[in-house]
Structures are given as C-alpha cells and as structure tokens.
Amino acid sequence: MRIANLAGRLALLTADGAIDVATASGGRFAADPTALFEQWDELLDWSAGAAPAGARPYEESALLVPVPEPRQVFAVALNYRPHTAEAGYEEPAEPLVFTKFPSCLTGPSATIDLPPGHVDWELEMVAVIGREAYRVPEEKGWDPVLALTVGQDLSERITQLAGRPAQFSLGKSFPGFGPVGPALVSTDEVPDRDDLELSCELNGEVVQHDRTSNMIFPVPKLVAFLSAVCPLRPGDLIFTGTPAGVGNRRVPQRFLTSGDTLVSRIGGLGEMRHRFRRTG
C-alpha cells in the first residue's frame, strides 16, 4: 500500500493514478490524513482489492506531507560509517539522537525558502511508527513500524553548530526543513526493508549514494533504543541517518543556493523534488 496526502485527503497511489480513499470506500474510511493510523489495518486489507477504475491522474505538486501532525520526530546522527568518517568522528557506540520539530515538515514537492546561513542536504530513509510501542526488544523492532518513506534532514549549519556543546534541533527545524514523502509505503510492499538504495542529486549531480543495509544502527536497533526511553506513538517519525556526501564536509564546502533543485530518491519508496529560493 502506498498511501498519500493528496490536497488534504487520503489517497491510495497506484500505477494508474490516485484513488480517493473516502470516496472509493463509500465513506468507510475517513478522508482526514490525521486519522490514518486509527484505520491502518483495515485500510491495508481494503487497499488490496481497491478497484483501479477509481484511479485518477494527479499533480505531484498536490502531494502534501503524508503525516501532517506527528507528535514526535526523532533523528539520528552519524549512522553510516562513511559519513561518520567524513565528519571526523569515530563510530558511535550507541545511536546519537536529536529531534526535528514538527513545524519543519513539508511535502515531497515544494519550493523551500533558504534562511541566512549555510543550508545543507541530508537524504534519509524515514521509519513511520504506526502502533503504540514502549520498551520494544530489538528482535521485535520492526513490529511497530508500519511504513517507510523518503526524507530530507535539511540543516542550517551555522545555527546547528553554534555553542559549546552544539545543539542540533533548531538548525534543523526552519520551515520546510523536514521534507517527507511522496507516500507512506507499507513494509509488506518493500522488497527488502533492510536494504534499500539511496540517491540524492543536486542539479543533476549525484551527491549521495548508499544502501540502508550499511547503517551502523538499523531500524530495529533504533526502535529499541528510542522506545527504551520514550513511548512511541502512531505517526511518530524516525529519520534514520544520512550517508556520506553532505555539503559541509566537501572540499570546498558546498551549500544550497537560490534556484537549486534537489532530488531525493530511495528505491522502492519513491522520490521527492524540491527547489530553493532566497527571499531576503
């Protein structure tokens, strides 16, 4: 199942187009994307038999953030060895966690305003929690994860790294700094949920490329680690870390500028496309 937020309504994305869930189900399911996880299991069953005749063409620009109001947005630093090395650090012994505030989230196709400073890209796979989870053992770490999607942990490096010690969250939470989408892909539809290809292109140039199988701490470990402290709620997002190739570790450094186009792609999950502009 590929479920999306199409102009504020739940939609099932198929090869033939988008199916409006509320309309096609005769009102069985709510149109409101914020009610998604209350009806997930039934929706998953229904989607398998949804009539393709109900599919309609849609504009990608109409796709909004698929989880509009998550209560918690977790993110993980230094979770790929090559990125850890390029950043000049040793491999962490346990996950390094920060947060992105939910107000930074945006959809998979948008123009994002650049604040003053150095704005960097960080392609990430995002794990979407769909069930209440607390103190989950690692061997069951996939159980509360109902879907995966593509994300960008955009970062304004000056704000992020200011202070001693630095505090990450504000520099990663400007408006638009949490693109997510294009859809939530149920884990049963992903060919290998532990090994997906990631690729990020800036103006047509590949700047990041890796596979999720190269994470230092895979999804089950992250779920176990986070849920040992924080009860996880339906709709919570986990940005699972970025591969090597970010702008502030290049020589010379490279940051996003007005007019740039960033394409974020994960095999089996889809792609996002964003443009950037400087307004002041």
C-alpha positions as CSV (number, residue, x, y, z in Angstrom):
1,M,0.0,0.0,0.0
2,R,1.2,3.5,-0.9
3,I,-0.9,6.0,1.0
4,A,-0.5,9.7,0.5
5,N,-1.9,13.1,1.5
6,L,-3.3,14.5,-1.8
7,A,-4.5,18.0,-1.3
8,G,-5.5,17.2,2.3
9,R,-7.3,13.9,1.6
10,L,-6.1,10.4,2.0
11,A,-5.3,8.8,-1.4
12,L,-4.1,5.4,-2.5
13,L,-1.3,5.8,-5.1
14,T,-1.3,3.2,-7.8
15,A,0.3,2.7,-11.2
16,D,-2.9,4.1,-12.7
17,G,-3.1,7.2,-10.6
18,A,-4.6,8.2,-7.2
19,I,-7.7,6.7,-5.6
20,D,-9.5,8.9,-3.1
21,V,-9.9,6.6,-0.2
22,A,-13.0,8.1,1.4
23,T,-14.9,8.2,-1.9
24,A,-13.8,4.8,-3.2
25,S,-14.7,3.2,0.1
26,G,-18.1,4.7,0.3
27,G,-17.2,6.6,3.5
28,R,-15.9,3.6,5.3
29,F,-12.6,5.4,5.8
30,A,-12.1,9.0,6.8
31,A,-10.6,11.4,4.3
32,D,-8.6,13.1,7.0
33,P,-4.9,12.1,6.9
34,T,-4.6,12.6,10.6
35,A,-6.9,9.7,11.2
36,L,-4.7,7.4,9.1
37,F,-3.3,5.1,11.8
38,E,-6.6,4.6,13.6
39,Q,-7.7,2.7,10.5
40,W,-4.4,1.4,9.1
41,D,-5.0,-2.4,9.4
42,E,-8.5,-2.2,7.8
43,L,-7.2,0.2,5.2
44,L,-4.4,-2.2,4.3
45,D,-6.8,-5.0,3.7
46,W,-9.2,-2.8,1.7
47,S,-6.4,-1.4,-0.5
48,A,-5.5,-4.9,-1.8
49,G,-8.9,-5.0,-3.6
50,A,-9.4,-1.3,-4.4
51,A,-10.7,-1.0,-8.0
52,P,-8.2,0.5,-10.3
53,A,-11.0,2.1,-12.3
54,G,-11.3,4.6,-9.4
55,A,-7.8,5.9,-10.1
56,R,-7.4,9.4,-11.5
57,P,-4.3,11.4,-12.7
58,Y,-2.9,13.8,-10.1
59,E,-0.3,16.6,-9.9
60,E,2.7,15.7,-7.8
61,S,2.6,19.3,-6.5
62,A,-0.7,18.4,-4.8
63,L,1.0,15.8,-2.6
64,L,1.4,17.1,0.9
65,V,3.4,15.8,3.9
66,P,1.8,12.3,4.5
67,V,1.9,12.6,8.3
68,P,0.8,16.2,8.9
69,E,0.9,16.2,12.7
70,P,3.3,13.7,14.2
71,R,3.8,14.1,18.0
72,Q,7.4,13.2,17.9
73,V,10.1,13.5,15.2
74,F,13.3,11.7,16.0
75,A,16.5,11.9,14.0
76,V,19.8,10.0,14.2
77,A,23.3,11.4,13.6
78,L,26.3,9.5,12.3
79,N,24.5,6.3,11.3
80,Y,26.6,5.5,8.2
81,R,30.3,4.7,8.6
82,P,31.5,6.7,5.5
83,H,29.5,9.8,6.8
84,T,31.0,9.3,10.3
85,A,34.4,9.2,8.8
86,E,33.9,12.3,6.6
87,A,32.7,14.2,9.6
88,G,35.9,13.3,11.5
89,Y,34.3,11.1,14.2
90,E,34.8,7.6,15.5
91,E,31.9,5.1,15.1
92,P,29.4,5.8,17.9
93,A,28.8,3.0,20.4
94,E,25.1,3.8,20.5
95,P,22.6,5.9,18.5
96,L,23.1,9.7,18.7
97,V,19.6,11.2,18.8
98,F,18.2,14.7,18.3
99,T,14.8,15.9,17.2
100,K,13.3,17.9,14.3
101,F,10.4,20.0,15.4
102,P,7.2,19.0,13.6
103,S,6.6,22.6,12.3
104,C,9.5,22.0,9.9
105,L,7.7,19.3,7.9
106,T,6.7,19.8,4.3
107,G,5.6,17.7,1.4
108,P,7.6,15.9,-1.4
109,S,7.3,18.7,-4.0
110,A,7.7,22.2,-2.8
111,T,9.8,25.4,-3.0
112,I,11.7,25.9,0.2
113,D,12.9,29.3,1.4
114,L,16.5,29.5,2.4
115,P,17.2,31.3,5.7
116,P,20.5,33.2,6.1
117,G,23.5,30.8,6.6
118,H,24.7,27.6,5.2
119,V,21.9,25.2,4.3
120,D,22.9,21.6,3.7
121,W,21.2,18.4,2.4
122,E,20.9,15.1,4.2
123,L,18.9,12.3,2.4
124,E,17.4,9.8,4.9
125,M,15.0,6.9,5.0
126,V,12.2,7.7,7.4
127,A,10.6,4.9,9.5
128,V,6.9,5.6,10.4
129,I,5.6,4.3,13.7
130,G,2.0,3.0,13.4
131,R,1.4,1.4,16.8
132,E,2.0,2.3,20.4
133,A,5.4,1.0,21.4
134,Y,7.3,1.1,24.6
135,R,10.4,-0.9,25.7
136,V,10.4,-2.9,22.5
137,P,13.1,-5.6,22.3
138,E,15.4,-5.3,19.3
139,E,14.3,-8.6,17.8
140,K,10.8,-7.1,17.5
141,G,12.0,-3.6,16.5
142,W,10.2,-3.8,13.1
143,D,6.8,-4.6,14.6
144,P,5.6,-1.0,15.3
145,V,7.0,0.3,12.0
146,L,4.1,0.2,9.5
147,A,5.6,2.2,6.7
148,L,8.7,3.7,5.2
149,T,9.2,6.9,3.3
150,V,11.8,9.3,1.9
151,G,13.0,12.2,4.0
152,Q,15.5,15.1,3.9
153,D,17.1,16.3,7.1
154,L,17.9,19.8,5.8
155,S,20.3,21.6,8.1
156,E,21.4,25.2,8.5
157,R,24.9,24.5,9.7
158,I,25.8,27.8,11.5
159,T,22.7,27.6,13.8
160,Q,23.2,23.8,14.2
161,L,26.8,24.0,15.3
162,A,26.7,27.2,17.3
163,G,27.5,26.9,21.0
164,R,29.6,24.5,23.0
165,P,28.3,21.9,23.1
166,A,26.3,22.4,19.9
167,Q,22.6,21.8,19.9
168,F,21.2,20.4,16.7
169,S,17.5,20.7,16.8
170,L,16.9,24.4,16.0
171,G,19.3,24.4,13.0
172,K,17.3,21.5,11.5
173,S,13.9,22.9,12.1
174,F,13.4,26.0,9.9
175,P,10.2,26.0,7.9
176,G,10.4,23.3,5.2
177,F,13.5,21.6,6.6
178,G,11.7,18.3,7.0
179,P,10.5,17.2,3.6
180,V,8.8,13.8,3.7
181,G,7.1,11.7,1.0
182,P,5.8,11.1,-1.6
183,A,3.8,8.4,0.2
184,L,3.9,6.0,3.1
185,V,4.9,2.6,1.7
186,S,3.7,-0.2,3.9
187,T,6.5,-2.5,4.9
188,D,4.9,-5.5,3.2
189,E,5.3,-3.8,-0.2
190,V,9.0,-3.1,0.2
191,P,11.2,-5.7,-1.5
192,D,13.8,-5.7,1.3
193,R,13.1,-3.3,4.1
194,D,16.7,-3.7,5.4
195,D,18.5,-3.0,2.1
196,L,17.2,-0.1,0.0
197,E,19.2,2.1,-2.3
198,L,19.5,5.8,-1.5
199,S,20.5,8.5,-4.0
200,C,20.5,12.3,-3.8
201,E,21.0,14.6,-6.8
202,L,21.8,18.3,-6.7
203,N,21.1,20.0,-10.0
204,G,21.5,16.6,-11.7
205,E,24.8,15.7,-10.0
206,V,24.7,12.7,-7.6
207,V,26.0,13.9,-4.3
208,Q,24.9,11.0,-2.0
209,H,24.6,7.3,-2.8
210,D,24.5,4.3,-0.4
211,R,22.3,1.5,0.8
212,T,20.3,1.3,4.1
213,S,22.0,-2.0,4.8
214,N,25.1,0.0,5.6
215,M,23.5,1.7,8.6
216,I,25.5,1.3,11.8
217,F,22.3,1.0,13.8
218,P,19.5,-0.5,11.7
219,V,15.8,0.3,12.2
220,P,15.1,-2.4,14.9
221,K,18.0,-1.1,17.0
222,L,16.8,2.4,16.7
223,V,13.2,1.5,17.7
224,A,14.5,-0.5,20.7
225,F,16.9,2.3,21.7
226,L,14.2,5.1,21.5
227,S,11.4,3.1,23.0
228,A,13.5,2.2,26.0
229,V,13.1,5.9,27.0
230,C,10.2,7.4,25.1
231,P,6.8,5.7,24.4
232,L,6.4,5.8,20.6
233,R,3.1,6.9,19.2
234,P,1.3,6.3,16.0
235,G,2.5,8.8,13.4
236,D,5.9,9.3,15.0
237,L,8.7,9.7,12.5
238,I,12.3,8.4,12.8
239,F,14.8,10.0,10.4
240,T,17.4,7.2,10.3
241,G,20.5,9.0,9.4
242,T,22.3,10.2,6.2
243,P,25.0,8.7,4.0
244,A,28.3,10.4,3.1
245,G,28.3,13.3,0.7
246,V,26.8,16.2,2.6
247,G,27.9,19.7,1.6
248,N,29.7,20.9,4.8
249,R,32.2,18.0,4.6
250,R,33.2,18.7,0.9
251,V,36.4,20.5,-0.1
252,P,35.5,23.2,-0.8
253,Q,32.2,23.2,1.1
254,R,29.0,23.4,-0.9
255,F,25.6,24.6,0.3
256,L,22.2,25.1,-1.3
257,T,21.6,28.3,-3.2
258,S,18.7,30.0,-4.8
259,G,17.5,28.2,-7.9
260,D,18.9,24.8,-6.9
261,T,16.9,21.6,-7.4
262,L,17.4,18.7,-5.0
263,V,16.1,15.2,-5.9
264,S,15.9,12.7,-3.1
265,R,15.3,9.1,-4.1
266,I,15.0,5.7,-2.3
267,G,14.5,2.5,-4.3
268,G,11.0,1.1,-3.7
269,L,9.8,4.2,-1.8
270,G,9.8,6.9,-4.5
271,E,11.4,10.3,-4.9
272,M,11.0,13.9,-3.8
273,R,11.9,17.0,-5.8
274,H,12.5,20.4,-4.2
275,R,13.6,23.8,-5.4
276,F,15.1,26.5,-3.2
277,R,14.9,30.3,-3.2
278,R,16.5,33.1,-1.1
279,T,13.8,35.6,-0.1
280,G,15.9,38.1,1.9
